[in-house]
Amino acid sequence: MLLAGGFAAADQQVLAEVEKERTASIALADDIWAFAELGYLETKSSARLQGYLSESGFAIESGVADIPTAFVATYGEGTPVIGILAEFDALPGLSQAAKAVREPVADGMPGHACGHHLFGAASASAGVAVARWLAATGASGTVRVYGTPAEEGGSGKVYMVRAGLFDDVDVVLHWHPGDRNDASAASSTANKSGRFRFQGAAAHAASAPERGRSALDGVEAMNFMVNLMREHIPEDSRIHYVITDGGDAPNIVPESAEAYYYVRHPKLPTVKALFERVVKAAEAAALGTGTQVTYEVMHGNYPVLPNETLARLVDANLRRLGGYAYTPEEQRFAEAVHRTLGEAALPLGAQSEVQPFVLRQGRGSTDVGDVSWAAPTVGFSTATWVPGTPAHSWQAVAAGGTSIGHKGMLLAARLLALTATDLFRDTELIKRAWAELRQKRGADFEYEALLGNRTPPLDYRL
């Protein structure tokens, strides 16, 4: 039987459960927004999510994959097993009040410029709504909420995949805050990063420079060679670096120096090959400057393997739900923020629309990629920010702390819950999603983490 809005009674039931969690979900998001904890340091944020899920009847396994802030929360029994990803780490140096002007809450402190506070809260509240739906209907199946730390450069999910935590999952759902409502089937770039540490010999830079060997020269020589390399790499590659240590004082020949590199490309083998070329440049730089170099792989992510079977389902559900409208107060806030964006990619009003479904290759990277090679995975974005807002900006932090962020988050929770219950009722769809995954990754696929066998870098943000 179809009810108002074109939703069947079973759909209305789970949507009603999401609505019951509205207040709790907003409070959860606001708390994590205020905590603003960096990757692998999200002690309060993780505990807050675990507490909410535990109170709702989930069994909690904490500290999984040798990561203190990672967890798996489980409700139900039997198959299918539907996983929902929940992120909650913030970004450094992007503290911002929930205002339409640049105003840090505390200078130099972290902020949720990628909206992971909304991500974690929506995923958790959707999980609770699905759990209550399972209990009310007596349907067979298990819902799991995966607490996944350090997405921003820490590859938390990679260690969880490597530990086998997704081996028995049938489908994984995720979402991401954004400036639009979009369920297109999108991929991402593979990404491998490393810290290159040069060691030289200190000396007085004026009275005895001949006794010194500058580690900073090693870093600069490496950077110069990598920049020359850019002419001779595939056009869709990306290489970025920062100098994280350049020495202590101009009158001391730097004894140590460090550069931190990211290498990206849509194809995994190309990323591996490009990273090895960067390593060779570092070794050549050390040879030429009389220094020594070591490097540490910091993180590595597979490209997201889009599952069009699942993406079509999510897109159809998003179109049924639609976008949302601003209140007059939200409209004034949005207009003020929009004026700060320069040539914004989207006009105001996009929050009330759903973007066309396309197959898209993204330029960013995410550790969701590794999950998508382990089990059929599907994601989407909702308009938690003012249209045109880029990720990793103060404008994203600001909107994420307002009712605009809350509205987009609640839309995401509804879409996650609606899609999960569809999958519990349609196991044939799950079989088709698995067939697509096996075809895309190939018969000979064996998972091997791009970051190797290293342990989680729990201090990478310190």
HELIX and SHEET records of a PDB file:
HELIX    1   1 ALA A    4  GLY A    6  5                                   3    
HELIX    2   2 ALA A    9  LYS A   20  1                                  12    
HELIX    3   3 ARG A   22  PHE A   35  1                                  14    
HELIX    4   4 THR A   43  GLU A   55  1                                  13    
HELIX    5   5 VAL A   64  ASP A   66  5                                   3    
HELIX    6   6 HIS A  116  THR A  137  1                                  22    
HELIX    7   7 GLY A  156  ARG A  162  1                                   7    
HELIX    8   8 PRO A  209  ARG A  211  5                                   3    
HELIX    9   9 ALA A  215  MET A  229  1                                  15    
HELIX   10  10 ARG A  230  HIS A  232  5                                   3    
HELIX   11  11 LEU A  268  THR A  289  1                                  22    
HELIX   12  12 GLU A  308  LEU A  321  1                                  14    
HELIX   13  13 PRO A  328  HIS A  338  1                                  11    
HELIX   14  14 ARG A  339  LEU A  341  5                                   3    
HELIX   15  15 ALA A  350  SER A  352  5                                   3    
HELIX   16  16 VAL A  368  ALA A  374  1                                   7    
HELIX   17  17 TRP A  394  GLY A  400  1                                   7    
HELIX   18  18 SER A  403  ARG A  425  1                                  23    
HELIX   19  19 THR A  427  ARG A  441  1                                  15    
SHEET    1   A 6 ALA A  59  SER A  62  0                                        
SHEET    2   A 6 PHE A  71  GLU A  77 -1                                        
SHEET    3   A 6 GLY A 141  THR A 148 -1                                        
SHEET    4   A 6 VAL A  81  GLU A  87  1                                        
SHEET    5   A 6 VAL A 171  LEU A 173  1                                        
SHEET    6   A 6 THR A 377  VAL A 378  1                                        
SHEET    1   B 2 HIS A 176  GLY A 178  0                                        
SHEET    2   B 2 SER A 381  ALA A 383  1                                        
SHEET    1   C 2 ALA A 185  SER A 187  0                                        
SHEET    2   C 2 LEU A 359  GLN A 361  1                                        
SHEET    1   D 4 ARG A 238  ASP A 245  0                                        
SHEET    2   D 4 SER A 256  HIS A 265 -1                                        
SHEET    3   D 4 ALA A 190  GLN A 199 -1                                        
SHEET    4   D 4 GLN A 292  ASN A 301 -1                                        
END                                                                             
